[in-house]
């Protein structure tokens, strides 16, 4: 359940393609960092 209602304050379709790519990249880095922090390291 979301902590707050979804808002369309920023319309992403108004942004240039390169800016959208940057935003997607930044979100991917944040996501992978969170997953790495939550996942225990595997030992061989």
N, CA and C atoms as an extended XYZ file, in Angstrom:
132
Properties=species:S:1:pos:R:3:atomname:S:1:resname:S:1:resid:I:1 pbc="F F F"
N         0.848       -1.180        0.000 N   UNK     1
C         0.000        0.000        0.000 CA  UNK     1
C         0.889        1.237        0.000 C   UNK     1
N         0.576        2.177       -0.848 N   UNK     2
C         1.356        3.410       -0.949 CA  UNK     2
C         1.173        4.267        0.296 C   UNK     2
N         2.233        4.961        0.671 N   UNK     3
C         2.171        5.838        1.834 CA  UNK     3
C         1.360        7.097        1.554 C   UNK     3
N         1.314        7.521        0.281 N   UNK     4
C         0.536        8.695       -0.104 CA  UNK     4
C        -0.025        8.488       -1.504 C   UNK     4
N        -1.072        9.218       -1.865 N   UNK     5
C        -1.677        9.048       -3.189 CA  UNK     5
C        -0.709        9.406       -4.311 C   UNK     5
N        -0.860        8.731       -5.441 N   UNK     6
C        -0.039        9.011       -6.616 CA  UNK     6
C        -0.450       10.347       -7.217 C   UNK     6
N         0.543       11.133       -7.618 N   UNK     7
C         0.270       12.448       -8.204 CA  UNK     7
C         0.983       12.564       -9.545 C   UNK     7
N         0.365       13.265      -10.477 N   UNK     8
C         0.970       13.531      -11.782 CA  UNK     8
C         1.545       14.944      -11.802 C   UNK     8
N         2.334       15.305      -10.800 N   UNK     9
C         2.887       16.656      -10.737 CA  UNK     9
C         3.889       16.905      -11.857 C   UNK     9
N         4.621       15.879      -12.253 N   UNK    10
C         5.616       16.043      -13.297 CA  UNK    10
C         5.263       15.105      -14.440 C   UNK    10
N         4.909       15.660      -15.565 N   UNK    11
C         4.587       14.851      -16.731 CA  UNK    11
C         5.881       14.449      -17.427 C   UNK    11
N         6.224       13.176      -17.365 N   UNK    12
C         7.485       12.711      -17.918 CA  UNK    12
C         7.516       12.752      -19.442 C   UNK    12
N         6.367       12.766      -20.089 N   UNK    13
C         6.375       12.791      -21.550 CA  UNK    13
C         6.770       14.161      -22.107 C   UNK    13
N         6.875       15.162      -21.239 N   UNK    14
C         7.325       16.485      -21.670 CA  UNK    14
C         8.847       16.607      -21.648 C   UNK    14
N         9.528       15.635      -21.081 N   UNK    15
C        10.982       15.693      -20.961 CA  UNK    15
C        11.659       15.181      -22.226 C   UNK    15
N        12.850       15.705      -22.506 N   UNK    16
C        13.617       15.181      -23.645 CA  UNK    16
C        14.021       13.724      -23.404 C   UNK    16
N        14.212       13.001      -24.478 N   UNK    17
C        14.557       11.579      -24.400 CA  UNK    17
C        15.799       11.342      -23.543 C   UNK    17
N        16.828       12.171      -23.688 N   UNK    18
C        18.064       11.988      -22.925 CA  UNK    18
C        17.832       12.168      -21.429 C   UNK    18
N        16.965       13.098      -21.038 N   UNK    19
C        16.652       13.306      -19.619 CA  UNK    19
C        15.918       12.093      -19.068 C   UNK    19
N        15.002       11.530      -19.832 N   UNK    20
C        14.308       10.316      -19.405 CA  UNK    20
C        15.296        9.176      -19.194 C   UNK    20
N        16.271        9.054      -20.093 N   UNK    21
C        17.299        8.020      -19.947 CA  UNK    21
C        18.073        8.214      -18.649 C   UNK    21
N        18.424        9.467      -18.335 N   UNK    22
C        19.155        9.759      -17.102 CA  UNK    22
C        18.331        9.379      -15.877 C   UNK    22
N        17.048        9.730      -15.888 N   UNK    23
C        16.184        9.414      -14.753 CA  UNK    23
C        16.044        7.904      -14.564 C   UNK    23
N        15.904        7.176      -15.651 N   UNK    24
C        15.802        5.716      -15.576 CA  UNK    24
C        17.097        5.130      -15.038 C   UNK    24
N        18.231        5.629      -15.506 N   UNK    25
C        19.525        5.145      -15.034 CA  UNK    25
C        19.676        5.397      -13.538 C   UNK    25
N        19.359        6.614      -13.090 N   UNK    26
C        19.480        6.950      -11.672 CA  UNK    26
C        18.588        6.055      -10.815 C   UNK    26
N        17.370        5.813      -11.262 N   UNK    27
C        16.454        4.955      -10.504 CA  UNK    27
C        16.967        3.522      -10.464 C   UNK    27
N        17.552        3.052      -11.555 N   UNK    28
C        18.111        1.701      -11.606 CA  UNK    28
C        19.265        1.556      -10.625 C   UNK    28
N        20.134        2.551      -10.562 N   UNK    29
C        21.257        2.521       -9.617 CA  UNK    29
C        20.732        2.471       -8.182 C   UNK    29
N        19.742        3.292       -7.863 N   UNK    30
C        19.172        3.288       -6.517 CA  UNK    30
C        18.542        1.936       -6.189 C   UNK    30
N        17.817        1.373       -7.144 N   UNK    31
C        17.174        0.075       -6.944 CA  UNK    31
C        18.209       -1.011       -6.678 C   UNK    31
N        19.248       -1.063       -7.513 N   UNK    32
C        20.278       -2.093       -7.357 CA  UNK    32
C        21.026       -1.933       -6.039 C   UNK    32
N        21.236       -0.690       -5.603 N   UNK    33
C        21.899       -0.436       -4.325 CA  UNK    33
C        21.049       -0.957       -3.170 C   UNK    33
N        19.738       -0.700       -3.231 N   UNK    34
C        18.836       -1.197       -2.184 CA  UNK    34
C        18.823       -2.719       -2.153 C   UNK    34
N        18.728       -3.344       -3.312 N   UNK    35
C        18.700       -4.807       -3.386 CA  UNK    35
C        19.997       -5.387       -2.835 C   UNK    35
N        21.124       -4.802       -3.201 N   UNK    36
C        22.420       -5.288       -2.727 CA  UNK    36
C        22.511       -5.178       -1.207 C   UNK    36
N        21.957       -4.125       -0.637 N   UNK    37
C        21.998       -3.934        0.812 CA  UNK    37
C        21.096       -4.942        1.531 C   UNK    37
N        20.030       -5.370        0.878 N   UNK    38
C        19.080       -6.298        1.494 CA  UNK    38
C        19.470       -7.757        1.303 C   UNK    38
N        20.316       -8.043        0.331 N   UNK    39
C        20.672       -9.413       -0.008 CA  UNK    39
C        21.991       -9.787        0.658 C   UNK    39
N        21.994      -10.859        1.465 N   UNK    40
C        23.254      -11.267        2.091 CA  UNK    40
C        24.257      -11.752        1.043 C   UNK    40
N        25.514      -11.489        1.297 N   UNK    41
C        26.579      -11.926        0.389 CA  UNK    41
C        26.681      -13.447        0.434 C   UNK    41
N        26.822      -14.080       -0.730 N   UNK    42
C        26.982      -15.530       -0.801 CA  UNK    42
C        28.461      -15.864       -0.753 C   UNK    42
N        28.794      -16.862        0.052 N   UNK    43
C        30.180      -17.301        0.141 CA  UNK    43
C        30.340      -18.586       -0.640 C   UNK    43
N        31.463      -18.715       -1.358 N   UNK    44
C        31.725      -19.929       -2.144 CA  UNK    44
C        32.437      -20.946       -1.315 C   UNK    44
